[in-house]
């Protein structure tokens, strides 16, 4: 999207958390890359002083731009903190469920696993195997590594 931005474009982030999954420094780089293209980032619910700053002059302009930058930085950090807290609570919930025997994870799709092993044995690349299997490159790597560790005929029992 950033590559296609033109000066004057407006990027609307549905919510601040759409940007805040990134660490603060990376989120700020993203915002800066949008601005560097001459586009504007708009986040509903976040105070936007950019119109006022554009009309202002001198010290008033500097203050408004600085306050806008501060508000965005605060919002990004608060949303990132909230995101990390939710992820940690989710991890703790899964851990509790696992220890109580109520969560064992997703059931492996053995058809996909067998297809991955067969394609890799047929000397297909990892990327091509992922395409043909309808899964991610990382899944192909994980399944193939399990197969290699388990040896012939035993991979199915480990995955």
C-alpha positions as a Python dict, from the first residue, in 0.01 Angstrom:
ca = {
    (1, 'X'): (0, 0, 0),
    (2, 'X'): (275, 244, 94),
    (3, 'X'): (442, 201, -244),
    (4, 'X'): (116, 307, -414),
    (5, 'X'): (54, 617, -201),
    (6, 'X'): (38, 953, -373),
    (7, 'X'): (71, 1300, -219),
    (8, 'X'): (-262, 1402, -72),
    (9, 'X'): (-386, 1046, -17),
    (10, 'X'): (-549, 964, 315),
    (11, 'X'): (-478, 634, 491),
    (12, 'X'): (-752, 539, 733),
    (13, 'X'): (-659, 291, 1004),
    (14, 'X'): (-983, 141, 1131),
    (15, 'X'): (-852, 147, 1488),
    (16, 'X'): (-522, 237, 1648),
    (17, 'X'): (-458, -131, 1723),
    (18, 'X'): (-428, -199, 1348),
    (19, 'X'): (-93, -18, 1369),
    (20, 'X'): (1, -94, 1728),
    (21, 'X'): (80, -461, 1681),
    (22, 'X'): (422, -334, 1584),
    (23, 'X'): (670, -223, 1849),
    (24, 'X'): (655, 155, 1897),
    (25, 'X'): (968, 227, 1692),
    (26, 'X'): (837, 21, 1399),
    (27, 'X'): (492, 180, 1424),
    (28, 'X'): (654, 524, 1414),
    (29, 'X'): (854, 420, 1105),
    (30, 'X'): (531, 306, 939),
    (31, 'X'): (362, 638, 1016),
    (32, 'X'): (667, 827, 892),
    (33, 'X'): (677, 625, 567),
    (34, 'X'): (312, 719, 507),
    (35, 'X'): (390, 1085, 569),
    (36, 'X'): (705, 1071, 356),
    (37, 'X'): (483, 986, 59),
    (38, 'X'): (285, 1303, 122),
    (39, 'X'): (-12, 1108, 254),
    (40, 'X'): (-197, 1156, 581),
    (41, 'X'): (-284, 894, 841),
    (42, 'X'): (-629, 921, 996),
    (43, 'X'): (-739, 712, 1293),
    (44, 'X'): (-1102, 753, 1398),
    (45, 'X'): (-1125, 837, 1767),
    (46, 'X'): (-780, 993, 1781),
    (47, 'X'): (-768, 1371, 1811),
    (48, 'X'): (-639, 1514, 1483),
    (49, 'X'): (-485, 1859, 1502),
    (50, 'X'): (-326, 1848, 1157),
    (51, 'X'): (-584, 2080, 995),
    (52, 'X'): (-533, 2338, 1270),
    (53, 'X'): (-156, 2302, 1244),
    (54, 'X'): (-169, 2349, 867),
    (55, 'X'): (-349, 2681, 911),
    (56, 'X'): (-132, 2800, 1199),
    (57, 'X'): (197, 2984, 1184),
    (58, 'X'): (508, 3021, 1397),
    (59, 'X'): (508, 2889, 1752),
    (60, 'X'): (142, 2788, 1734),
    (61, 'X'): (216, 2561, 1437),
    (62, 'X'): (513, 2404, 1616),
    (63, 'X'): (309, 2344, 1933),
    (64, 'X'): (14, 2191, 1746),
    (65, 'X'): (241, 1961, 1541),
    (66, 'X'): (428, 1857, 1857),
    (67, 'X'): (107, 1786, 2049),
    (68, 'X'): (-25, 1585, 1752),
    (69, 'X'): (295, 1379, 1743),
    (70, 'X'): (279, 1326, 2120),
    (71, 'X'): (-86, 1216, 2108),
    (72, 'X'): (-11, 967, 1830),
    (73, 'X'): (292, 830, 2013),
    (74, 'X'): (94, 791, 2337),
    (75, 'X'): (-194, 622, 2156),
    (76, 'X'): (43, 383, 1975),
    (77, 'X'): (223, 288, 2296),
    (78, 'X'): (-97, 243, 2496),
    (79, 'X'): (-248, 27, 2221),
    (80, 'X'): (75, -177, 2197),
    (81, 'X'): (75, -230, 2574),
    (82, 'X'): (-289, -344, 2556),
    (83, 'X'): (-202, -581, 2269),
    (84, 'X'): (88, -735, 2462),
    (85, 'X'): (-127, -771, 2776),
    (86, 'X'): (-400, -952, 2579),
    (87, 'X'): (-144, -1186, 2420),
    (88, 'X'): (9, -1265, 2759),
    (89, 'X'): (-332, -1335, 2912),
    (90, 'X'): (-418, -1557, 2617),
    (91, 'X'): (-90, -1747, 2660),
    (92, 'X'): (-164, -1789, 3031),
    (93, 'X'): (-516, -1912, 2954),
    (94, 'X'): (-386, -2170, 2707),
    (95, 'X'): (-124, -2280, 2961),
    (96, 'X'): (-392, -2326, 3229),
    (97, 'X'): (-618, -2515, 2989),
    (98, 'X'): (-328, -2742, 2886),
    (99, 'X'): (-238, -2817, 3248),
    (100, 'X'): (-604, -2896, 3319),
    (101, 'X'): (-614, -3128, 3017),
    (102, 'X'): (-873, -2915, 2841),
    (103, 'X'): (-655, -2796, 2553),
    (104, 'X'): (-435, -3003, 2330),
    (105, 'X'): (-405, -2779, 2027),
    (106, 'X'): (-526, -2824, 1674),
    (107, 'X'): (-557, -3176, 1536),
    (108, 'X'): (-297, -3232, 1264),
    (109, 'X'): (-424, -3275, 908),
    (110, 'X'): (-240, -3594, 820),
    (111, 'X'): (-340, -3570, 454),
    (112, 'X'): (-151, -3241, 421),
    (113, 'X'): (143, -3385, 617),
    (114, 'X'): (163, -3687, 390),
    (115, 'X'): (139, -3467, 81),
    (116, 'X'): (424, -3250, 211),
    (117, 'X'): (648, -3550, 276),
    (118, 'X'): (566, -3702, -65),
    (119, 'X'): (639, -3377, -249),
    (120, 'X'): (965, -3321, -62),
    (121, 'X'): (1069, -3681, -136),
    (122, 'X'): (995, -3603, -501),
    (123, 'X'): (1254, -3324, -467),
    (124, 'X'): (1010, -3034, -484),
    (125, 'X'): (1135, -2709, -335),
    (126, 'X'): (995, -2596, -2),
    (127, 'X'): (813, -2305, -167),
    (128, 'X'): (665, -2526, -442),
    (129, 'X'): (564, -2788, -184),
    (130, 'X'): (381, -2517, 13),
    (131, 'X'): (201, -2402, -301),
    (132, 'X'): (98, -2753, -402),
    (133, 'X'): (-5, -2844, -46),
    (134, 'X'): (-199, -2525, 17),
    (135, 'X'): (-5, -2436, 329),
    (136, 'X'): (270, -2202, 445),
    (137, 'X'): (642, -2238, 385),
    (138, 'X'): (696, -2254, 762),
    (139, 'X'): (453, -2546, 791),
    (140, 'X'): (640, -2734, 516),
    (141, 'X'): (969, -2674, 697),
    (142, 'X'): (822, -2788, 1029),
    (143, 'X'): (663, -3105, 889),
    (144, 'X'): (969, -3196, 683),
    (145, 'X'): (1198, -3146, 985),
    (146, 'X'): (974, -3373, 1194),
    (147, 'X'): (984, -3630, 917),
    (148, 'X'): (1364, -3620, 901),
    (149, 'X'): (1398, -3650, 1278),
    (150, 'X'): (1148, -3935, 1301),
    (151, 'X'): (1287, -4127, 1007),
    (152, 'X'): (1093, -4318, 744),
    (153, 'X'): (751, -4443, 850),
    (154, 'X'): (750, -4279, 1193),
    (155, 'X'): (681, -3917, 1103),
    (156, 'X'): (305, -3961, 1104),
    (157, 'X'): (307, -4065, 1467),
    (158, 'X'): (497, -3750, 1573),
    (159, 'X'): (292, -3488, 1394),
}
